[in-house]
Amino acid sequence: MAVMHSVAILVLDRVVPFDMAAPQQTFAWTQMPDGRPAYRVRLCAETPEVRADGGFTLTVDRGLEALAEADTIIVPGCSPEAAPPSEPVLAALRQAAAAGTRIASVCVGAFVLAEAGLLDGLRATTHWVAAGDLARRFPQVEVEPDVLYVDNGQILTSAGAAAALDLCLHMIRRDLGSAVAANIARMSVMPLEREGGQAQFIVHEHPPVPRGSALEPLLEWIEDNLAHEVTLGTLAERAGMSERTFSRRFREQTGTTPLQWLLRARVRRAQYLLENTDHSVERIARQAGFGSPTAFRERFRKVVGTTPYAYRTAFHGKANAPAARSQAAGVTPGS
């Protein structure tokens, strides 16, 4: 039986409760297909009692030694009034990083990773309000304020508190595949892929269409016919409009063009097939409606930011068991 993946959440002075609770609940709820828990989640701190932002105190039964035992460490954000992280905390994080442990921050937890030197020379993100400050204080860090999270392989950072859920789902999908991640996304009542700027492998969701819109049946038809040739003329005819009127109405209701909608739908279909089948790239190109494998590869790289092969390597469900520390350190999406 595989060893359960261990997640340690580092609770620092004046920790933001949501930043701590979001990853704690997300990983704790995650189950393998046979119902077994996928992760063992523990809170750890430098002291047995920690003040939380909001006027209450947490009792934590694990010390910094838990960081050395973890496969993944999560560093939640803290209140601006919090004291700087102590040298023992920073040293423990550096030692864990040197051992290959995967380390991720939530919101302004990125400042702790930067203070420890773990973000030097890397891309990183944090809450957009704090992004400028992070860039000024740590000029060796390439701060990206417009993304929900950044995955550097071993070191990951996320934006504001809600982006912790996006980051956790990404790590779960990287560890265990899309089916497990999709299940916990449903439990969390959120999409597996959220609209917004993303790093590495995330494809934007389609723009929302108002319920009852005249386009709804047509969009369902598009999803059902991705493998076939679909032209603007075909879509306009099915909608009972001229091409010009149809294009204008489509943009008004979706915020994008029919062609861009169709291309995104085809890329999303290809992602699903790469994650859940062993079909060749050539076959997937046909199933998703691309004219050739070359056209498929070019469009996929442009939208997703990596090749179909690299995407399958990272996210194919059969290739994933709870990662040991050494495995987590060696996975670099998009390489």
C-alpha positions in Angstrom: 0.0 0.0 0.0 1.3 3.4 -0.9 2.4 5.7 1.9 0.0 8.5 2.5 1.2 11.9 1.4 1.8 14.2 4.4 0.9 17.9 4.4 2.1 20.2 7.1 0.5 23.6 7.4 2.8 26.1 9.1 0.8 28.3 11.5 2.6 31.6 12.3 1.7 34.5 14.6 -1.5 36.3 13.5 -2.2 33.7 10.8 -5.2 34.5 8.6 -7.8 31.8 9.5 -9.1 31.3 6.0 -5.6 31.0 4.5 -5.0 28.2 7.0 -8.4 26.5 6.8 -8.8 26.4 3.0 -5.8 24.0 2.4 -6.5 22.1 5.6 -10.0 21.2 4.5 -9.3 20.7 0.9 -6.5 18.2 1.4 -8.3 16.5 4.4 -11.4 16.0 2.2 -9.5 14.5 -0.7 -10.1 10.7 -1.2 -8.6 8.1 -3.5 -11.1 6.4 -5.9 -11.5 3.5 -3.4 -12.5 5.9 -0.6 -9.1 6.0 1.3 -7.9 9.4 2.5 -5.3 10.7 0.1 -3.5 13.1 2.5 -2.6 13.3 6.1 -2.8 16.9 7.2 -1.2 18.4 10.3 -0.9 21.9 11.7 2.5 22.8 13.1 3.9 25.9 14.8 6.9 27.2 16.6 5.0 27.5 19.8 2.0 25.4 21.2 -0.3 28.5 21.1 -0.6 30.9 18.2 -2.6 34.0 17.9 -4.9 34.1 14.9 -6.0 37.2 13.0 -9.5 37.9 14.3 -9.0 37.7 18.1 -8.7 34.1 19.0 -5.9 31.6 19.8 -5.1 28.3 18.3 -3.6 25.3 20.1 -1.2 23.4 17.9 0.2 20.0 18.9 3.1 19.7 16.4 6.3 21.8 16.4 8.7 22.7 13.6 9.9 19.2 13.5 6.8 18.3 11.5 8.2 20.3 8.5 11.0 17.8 8.2 8.6 14.9 8.0 6.2 16.4 5.4 5.9 15.8 1.7 4.2 19.2 1.2 4.4 22.3 3.4 1.8 25.1 3.2 2.6 28.6 4.5 -0.7 30.6 5.0 -0.6 34.4 5.1 -0.5 36.5 8.3 -1.9 39.8 9.3 0.2 42.9 8.5 0.6 43.4 12.3 2.4 40.0 12.7 5.9 39.8 13.8 8.5 38.8 11.1 9.1 35.1 10.9 11.8 33.9 13.3 15.2 32.5 12.3 14.2 29.0 13.4 11.1 29.1 11.2 13.2 30.3 8.2 15.9 27.7 8.8 13.3 24.9 9.0 11.9 26.0 5.7 15.3 26.2 4.1 16.2 22.7 5.3 12.9 21.3 4.0 13.5 22.9 0.6 17.0 21.5 0.5 15.5 18.0 1.2 13.2 18.4 -1.8 10.0 19.0 0.1 7.2 20.8 -2.0 6.5 24.1 -0.4 3.5 26.4 -1.2 2.3 29.7 0.1 -1.1 31.2 0.4 -1.6 34.9 -0.3 1.0 37.0 1.7 2.6 33.8 2.9 4.8 34.4 -0.1 6.7 37.0 2.0 7.8 34.2 4.3 9.1 32.1 1.5 10.9 35.2 0.0 12.4 36.0 3.5 13.8 32.4 3.6 15.3 32.9 0.1 13.2 30.2 -1.5 11.8 32.5 -4.2 15.1 33.9 -5.4 15.3 33.8 -9.2 11.8 32.4 -9.4 8.4 33.6 -10.6 5.9 34.2 -7.7 2.6 35.8 -6.9 0.7 37.0 -3.9 -2.4 39.2 -3.2 -2.5 41.9 -5.8 -2.5 44.6 -3.0 0.8 43.3 -1.7 2.4 42.5 -5.1 4.2 45.8 -5.4 5.6 45.5 -1.9 6.8 42.0 -2.5 8.6 43.2 -5.7 10.2 46.2 -3.9 11.4 44.2 -0.9 12.6 41.2 -2.8 13.9 42.4 -6.2 15.4 39.0 -7.0 11.8 37.6 -7.2 9.9 37.9 -10.5 6.5 38.9 -9.1 3.5 38.2 -11.3 0.5 40.0 -9.8 -2.1 39.0 -12.5 -2.2 35.2 -11.9 -4.0 33.0 -9.4 -1.0 31.0 -8.7 2.5 30.1 -10.0 3.9 26.6 -10.1 7.7 26.4 -10.2 7.7 22.7 -9.6 8.9 22.4 -6.0 8.0 26.0 -4.9 4.5 27.3 -5.5 2.7 30.5 -4.6 -0.9 31.6 -4.7 -2.7 35.0 -4.9 -5.5 36.1 -2.5 -7.1 33.7 0.0 -9.6 32.2 -2.5 -6.8 31.3 -4.8 -5.6 28.9 -2.2 -8.4 26.6 -3.4 -7.2 26.9 -7.0 -3.6 26.1 -5.9 -4.7 23.1 -3.8 -6.8 21.7 -6.7 -3.8 22.1 -9.0 -1.5 20.2 -6.6 -4.1 17.5 -6.1 -4.5 17.1 -9.8 -0.8 17.0 -10.2 -0.5 14.3 -7.5 -3.5 12.2 -8.2 -5.0 13.1 -11.6 -8.0 15.1 -12.8 -10.7 12.7 -11.6 -9.7 13.0 -8.0 -9.3 16.7 -8.3 -12.6 17.2 -10.0 -14.3 15.3 -7.1 -12.8 17.5 -4.5 -13.7 20.6 -6.6 -17.3 19.5 -6.5 -17.1 19.0 -2.7 -15.7 22.5 -2.5 -18.5 23.8 -4.7 -16.1 25.5 -7.2 -14.9 24.8 -10.7 -11.7 22.8 -11.2 -10.5 25.6 -13.5 -11.5 29.1 -12.6 -11.8 32.1 -14.9 -8.8 34.3 -14.5 -5.1 34.6 -15.2 -3.3 31.4 -14.6 0.2 30.0 -14.7 1.4 26.8 -16.4 -1.5 24.5 -17.3 -4.8 26.3 -16.6 -7.2 27.0 -19.5 -9.7 29.8 -18.9 -13.3 28.8 -18.5 -15.7 29.8 -21.2 -17.2 33.2 -20.4 -20.6 32.7 -18.7 -23.8 32.7 -20.8 -27.0 34.0 -19.2 -29.4 31.3 -18.3 -32.2 31.1 -20.9 -30.0 32.7 -23.6 -30.9 31.8 -27.1 -27.3 30.7 -27.5 -27.5 27.8 -25.0 -28.7 25.2 -27.4 -26.2 26.2 -30.0 -23.3 26.0 -27.5 -24.4 22.5 -26.5 -24.5 21.6 -30.2 -20.9 22.9 -30.5 -19.7 20.7 -27.6 -21.4 17.7 -29.3 -19.8 18.3 -32.7 -16.3 19.4 -31.9 -14.8 16.5 -34.0 -16.6 17.8 -37.1 -15.9 20.9 -39.3 -17.7 23.8 -37.8 -17.8 27.1 -39.7 -19.2 30.5 -38.9 -21.7 30.0 -41.6 -22.9 26.7 -40.1 -23.3 28.4 -36.7 -25.1 31.4 -38.1 -27.5 29.2 -40.0 -28.3 27.1 -37.0 -29.0 30.3 -35.0 -31.2 31.6 -37.8 -29.1 34.8 -38.4 -26.8 36.3 -40.8 -23.1 35.8 -40.1 -22.7 39.5 -39.2 -25.7 39.5 -36.8 -24.7 36.2 -35.3 -21.1 37.3 -34.6 -22.3 40.5 -33.0 -24.9 38.7 -30.8 -22.4 36.0 -29.9 -19.9 38.6 -28.6 -22.6 40.5 -26.8 -23.6 37.4 -24.8 -20.3 35.7 -24.3 -17.6 38.4 -24.6 -15.7 36.5 -27.2 -16.0 35.4 -30.9 -17.5 32.2 -32.1 -14.1 31.0 -33.4 -12.4 31.7 -30.1 -15.1 29.9 -28.2 -14.8 26.9 -30.6 -11.0 26.7 -30.2 -11.2 26.9 -26.4 -13.8 24.1 -26.4 -11.5 22.0 -28.6 -8.5 22.5 -26.3 -10.6 21.6 -23.3 -11.8 18.4 -25.0 -8.2 17.6 -25.8 -7.2 18.2 -22.2 -9.8 15.8 -21.0 -8.7 13.1 -23.5 -5.0 13.6 -22.6 -5.9 13.2 -18.9 -8.3 10.2 -19.2 -7.3 8.2 -22.2 -4.2 6.6 -23.8 -5.2 7.7 -27.3 -2.4 9.0 -29.5 -1.9 12.7 -30.1 -3.0 12.2 -33.7 -6.2 10.5 -32.6 -6.9 13.2 -30.0 -6.3 15.9 -32.7 -9.1 14.3 -34.8 -11.4 13.8 -31.8 -11.1 17.4 -30.8 -11.6 18.7 -34.3 -8.2 20.1 -35.2 -7.2 19.9 -38.8 -3.9 18.2 -38.2 -1.6 17.1 -35.3 0.6 20.0 -36.1 -2.3 22.5 -35.8 -3.3 20.8 -32.6 0.1 21.0 -31.0 0.5 24.7 -32.0 -2.9 25.7 -30.6 -2.5 23.6 -27.5 0.9 25.2 -26.6 -0.5 28.7 -27.3 -3.5 28.2 -25.0 -2.1 25.9 -22.3 1.5 26.9 -22.3 3.0 23.5 -22.8 2.9 20.5 -25.2 0.3 17.8 -25.3 2.9 15.3 -24.3 4.1 17.3 -21.3 0.5 17.9 -20.2 -0.3 14.2 -20.3 2.9 13.4 -18.4 1.8 15.8 -15.6 -1.9 15.1 -15.4 -2.7 11.6 -16.8 -4.6 9.8 -14.0 -2.7 6.5 -14.3 0.7 8.1 -13.7 -0.1 9.4 -10.2 0.1 8.0 -6.7 0.6 10.1 -3.6 4.0 11.5 -4.4 7.0 10.9 -2.1 9.1 13.9 -1.3 11.7 13.0 -4.0 8.9 12.6 -6.6 7.4 16.0 -5.7 10.7 17.6 -6.1 11.3 16.1 -9.5 8.0 17.1 -11.2 8.2 20.3 -13.2 5.0 20.9 -15.2 5.7 22.1 -18.7 9.2 20.8 -18.9 
